[in-house]
Amino acid sequence: MEIKNLFERTEKKYIITASQQHALIRLIGHKLTEDAYPRSTIRSLYFDTDDYRMIRTSVEKPVYKEKLRLRSYCTPNQDTKVFLELKKKFDGVVYKRRECMSLREAEQFAQTGIAVKDTQICREIQWAFRQYPNLTPKMFISYNRLALKAKEEPEVRITFDWNLLFRNTDLDLQGGVYGRRLLAKDHMIMEIKALNAMPLWLCDALDKLQIFPASFSKYGTAYRICQRGNLLSKGEHTCA
């Protein structure tokens, strides 16, 4: 199956309970089908500067923001294929660029700034490493995901993420899935991703179940928890 490396879409997030998810599936499940990779456990390493410049900028909700992360869909070894991703958001639209490579290649890229491929996406990632000095892994975040899409409008995707865990130690994708919770045990993040407007049947279902959008950043929330708990290294900047 072809791997998609470029994404441009709008994304809306919702914090919902398991019971709300079940009610929504009962209401609109006949209009949905499983995505190409419907069930996974996602593991991400977020890169940042020593003073957390990228996430400090992001939580201030500017018109433009970006994140750099290394993502795997299993506990990898050095030869496992992973994704090095540059996620940008401008005026509410998400632009994601990613390159697939082995974990060994991704780690070498991050350490040396020398790309393993001569592609536009790799050049954009290289620019990020030059723009933000001393980018290194700062946060590990993992979660289980169910990915669905609309049968008649496959560009409309709905994902449900639960068991959200984070840690700012043992920053290695090979370290396994463990950490502190980002949300209460019975809560999850639902994201609706679309190229254009959300279909009416989906809007009606959300309205009927009183499910409303919520601002939520996985990395931003983990950063704030670490900040409040004084878990950031001395000398690192914090938000006001």
Disulfide bonds with the S-S distance in Angstrom:
none
